[in-house]
Amino acid sequence: MEGGAVSEASRMSRRGWLALLGLLPVAAAAFPIFESLERRRRPGTQRPVHGFHRDYFPDLVLRTQDDERVRLYTDLLAGKTVLVHFFYGDGRDGLCPAVTANLAQLQRLLGERCGRDVFMYSFTLAPEAPARLRSYRAAYPITAGWTFLSGSAEDLALCRARFGVADPDPVLDREPARHVNVVLLGNEPHERWLALPALSSPGALLEQLDRVAGVKT
């Protein structure tokens, strides 16, 4: 798996990494190279004045795999430590099934902490019916604490933009092959955000998740 993570990271475009810097205040502070990249980011992705809270994340309505209505900020993010993942339910990019299986191993390592201390969210990249999400989820050993989400095309696009995983070029952004397979680890109240290759080993993901959550190991 670790070899796959390196391969995946190598395929990420320079543009994709620059977009992700909008959600990496911790990494930018820790590594000087990110400071120079920060100054070169495209306009409109600067860190919001009031941080990554309600003023930044829209409180739009999404639907879960169980057809429950939830709000992005109020219900999913506010006051929580989260893992955010974007995927194609039909596996059109060839990597999403492997990523989902990898994250299922991470959930197993989290145990009872998932759904209590850490919340996992998978957003579909193309609008899908809740029943389709439920079927996809049931194909993996996934337990409570990991929610699959869908919504309108416009709302999903806005989610991707706010989480920093959209290509700045709208034409290129529509190409499935350019889907950036990363997971975002976030501590909303403390504004700690990290991005990692989605095929990083479950142990490595857990280590960084604990770091973002402020868990001492």
C-alpha positions as CSV (number, residue, x, y, z in Angstrom):
1,M,0.0,0.0,0.0
2,E,2.8,2.4,0.8
3,G,4.3,2.0,-2.6
4,G,0.8,2.8,-4.1
5,A,0.7,5.9,-2.0
6,V,4.0,7.1,-3.5
7,S,2.8,6.3,-7.0
8,E,-0.4,8.2,-6.4
9,A,1.3,11.2,-5.0
10,S,3.6,11.3,-8.0
11,R,0.7,11.5,-10.4
12,M,-0.8,14.6,-8.7
13,S,-0.5,17.7,-10.7
14,R,1.3,20.7,-9.5
15,R,-1.9,22.6,-9.9
16,G,-3.7,20.1,-7.7
17,W,-1.2,20.5,-4.9
18,L,-1.5,24.3,-5.1
19,A,-5.3,24.1,-4.8
20,L,-4.9,21.9,-1.7
21,L,-2.8,24.5,0.0
22,G,-5.9,26.4,0.8
23,L,-6.6,23.9,3.5
24,L,-3.1,23.4,4.8
25,P,-2.4,26.1,7.4
26,V,-0.5,23.7,9.6
27,A,1.7,22.4,6.9
28,A,2.4,25.8,5.5
29,A,3.7,26.9,9.0
30,A,5.8,23.9,9.4
31,F,7.6,23.8,6.0
32,P,9.2,27.0,4.5
33,I,8.7,25.7,0.9
34,F,5.0,26.0,1.3
35,E,5.3,29.7,2.2
36,S,6.7,30.4,-1.3
37,L,4.0,28.3,-2.9
38,E,1.4,30.1,-0.8
39,R,2.3,33.4,-2.3
40,R,1.8,31.9,-5.8
41,R,-1.6,30.4,-5.3
42,R,-4.4,31.3,-7.6
43,P,-6.6,34.3,-6.5
44,G,-9.6,33.4,-4.4
45,T,-8.1,30.6,-2.4
46,Q,-6.5,32.6,0.4
47,R,-7.1,31.7,4.0
48,P,-10.4,33.3,5.1
49,V,-10.2,36.1,7.6
50,H,-12.2,34.3,10.2
51,G,-10.7,30.8,9.6
52,F,-12.2,27.6,8.2
53,H,-15.5,27.9,10.1
54,R,-19.1,28.9,9.3
55,D,-18.0,31.9,7.2
56,Y,-16.0,29.6,4.9
57,F,-18.0,26.3,4.7
58,P,-21.5,26.8,3.4
59,D,-24.3,25.2,5.4
60,L,-25.8,23.6,2.3
61,V,-28.1,20.5,2.6
62,L,-26.8,17.1,1.5
63,R,-28.3,13.6,1.7
64,T,-26.8,10.5,3.3
65,Q,-26.9,6.9,2.1
66,D,-29.9,6.5,4.3
67,D,-31.7,9.5,2.6
68,E,-31.3,11.7,5.7
69,R,-30.9,15.4,5.2
70,V,-27.8,16.9,6.8
71,R,-26.1,20.3,6.7
72,L,-22.5,20.5,5.7
73,Y,-21.2,22.8,8.4
74,T,-23.8,22.5,11.3
75,D,-24.2,18.7,11.2
76,L,-21.0,17.4,9.7
77,L,-18.1,19.7,10.5
78,A,-18.8,22.0,13.4
79,G,-16.8,21.0,16.5
80,K,-15.6,17.8,15.0
81,T,-12.4,16.0,13.9
82,V,-13.2,14.6,10.4
83,L,-11.8,12.6,7.5
84,V,-13.1,13.8,4.1
85,H,-12.9,11.7,1.0
86,F,-14.3,12.3,-2.5
87,F,-15.1,9.3,-4.8
88,Y,-16.8,8.1,-7.9
89,G,-19.3,5.4,-7.1
90,D,-18.9,3.8,-10.5
91,G,-15.1,3.6,-10.0
92,R,-14.5,5.4,-13.3
93,D,-11.1,6.7,-12.2
94,G,-9.9,3.1,-11.4
95,L,-8.7,4.0,-7.9
96,C,-11.8,4.7,-5.8
97,P,-12.6,1.1,-4.9
98,A,-9.0,0.6,-3.7
99,V,-9.2,3.8,-1.7
100,T,-12.5,2.8,-0.1
101,A,-11.0,-0.6,0.9
102,N,-8.0,1.2,2.4
103,L,-10.1,3.5,4.4
104,A,-12.2,0.6,5.7
105,Q,-9.0,-0.7,7.2
106,L,-8.4,2.7,8.8
107,Q,-11.9,2.6,10.3
108,R,-11.1,-0.8,11.7
109,L,-8.0,0.6,13.4
110,L,-10.1,3.5,14.8
111,G,-12.6,1.1,16.4
112,E,-15.1,2.7,18.7
113,R,-13.5,6.1,18.1
114,C,-15.1,6.3,14.7
115,G,-18.4,8.1,15.1
116,R,-17.4,9.3,18.6
117,D,-14.1,11.1,18.3
118,V,-13.6,11.0,14.6
119,F,-16.2,11.2,11.8
120,M,-15.5,9.9,8.3
121,Y,-17.3,11.4,5.3
122,S,-17.2,10.2,1.6
123,F,-18.7,12.7,-0.9
124,T,-19.7,11.4,-4.3
125,L,-18.2,13.4,-7.1
126,A,-21.3,12.9,-9.3
127,P,-24.9,13.1,-7.9
128,E,-26.2,9.7,-6.9
129,A,-29.4,8.5,-5.3
130,P,-29.1,7.5,-1.6
131,A,-29.9,3.9,-2.5
132,R,-26.9,3.8,-4.8
133,L,-24.7,5.1,-2.1
134,R,-26.1,2.6,0.3
135,S,-25.3,-0.2,-2.1
136,Y,-21.8,1.0,-2.6
137,R,-21.2,1.3,1.1
138,A,-22.6,-2.2,1.8
139,A,-20.0,-3.7,-0.5
140,Y,-17.3,-2.9,2.1
141,P,-16.8,-3.8,5.8
142,I,-17.9,-0.3,6.8
143,T,-19.5,0.3,10.2
144,A,-21.2,3.3,12.0
145,G,-19.3,6.6,12.0
146,W,-18.6,6.7,8.2
147,T,-21.3,8.5,6.2
148,F,-21.6,8.6,2.4
149,L,-23.1,11.9,1.0
150,S,-24.6,13.2,-2.2
151,G,-26.4,16.3,-3.3
152,S,-27.0,18.5,-6.4
153,A,-24.2,18.9,-8.9
154,E,-23.8,22.5,-7.9
155,D,-23.6,21.7,-4.2
156,L,-21.1,19.0,-4.7
157,A,-19.0,21.2,-6.8
158,L,-19.1,23.9,-4.0
159,C,-18.0,21.3,-1.5
160,R,-15.1,20.3,-3.6
161,A,-14.1,23.9,-4.0
162,R,-14.3,24.7,-0.3
163,F,-12.3,21.6,0.6
164,G,-9.7,22.5,-2.0
165,V,-9.9,19.4,-4.3
166,A,-11.2,21.1,-7.4
167,D,-9.0,21.9,-10.4
168,P,-8.8,25.7,-11.0
169,D,-9.5,25.0,-14.7
170,P,-13.2,24.1,-15.0
171,V,-12.6,22.2,-18.3
172,L,-9.8,20.1,-16.9
173,D,-11.8,19.6,-13.6
174,R,-14.5,17.7,-15.5
175,E,-12.0,15.0,-16.6
176,P,-12.3,11.9,-14.3
177,A,-8.6,11.1,-14.8
178,R,-7.7,14.4,-13.0
179,H,-9.6,13.4,-9.8
180,V,-7.2,14.1,-7.0
181,N,-7.2,11.0,-4.8
182,V,-6.4,12.5,-1.4
183,V,-8.0,12.4,2.0
184,L,-8.4,15.5,4.1
185,L,-8.0,15.3,7.8
186,G,-9.5,18.2,9.7
187,N,-10.0,19.5,13.2
188,E,-12.6,22.2,12.7
189,P,-12.6,23.9,16.0
190,H,-8.8,24.2,16.1
191,E,-8.4,24.7,12.3
192,R,-5.9,22.0,11.8
193,W,-6.1,20.5,8.3
194,L,-3.8,18.1,6.5
195,A,-4.0,16.3,3.1
196,L,-2.5,12.9,2.4
197,P,-2.5,10.5,-0.5
198,A,-5.6,8.4,-0.1
199,L,-3.6,5.1,-0.5
200,S,-1.3,5.9,2.4
201,S,-1.1,2.9,4.7
202,P,-3.9,2.8,7.3
203,G,-1.3,3.1,10.1
204,A,0.1,6.3,8.5
205,L,-3.3,7.8,8.1
206,L,-4.2,7.0,11.8
207,E,-0.9,8.6,13.0
208,Q,-1.7,11.8,11.1
209,L,-5.3,11.7,12.1
210,D,-4.3,11.5,15.8
211,R,-1.9,14.5,15.2
212,V,-4.7,16.6,13.7
213,A,-7.1,15.5,16.5
214,G,-4.5,16.4,19.2
215,V,-4.2,12.9,20.5
216,K,-0.9,12.2,22.3
217,T,0.6,8.9,21.4
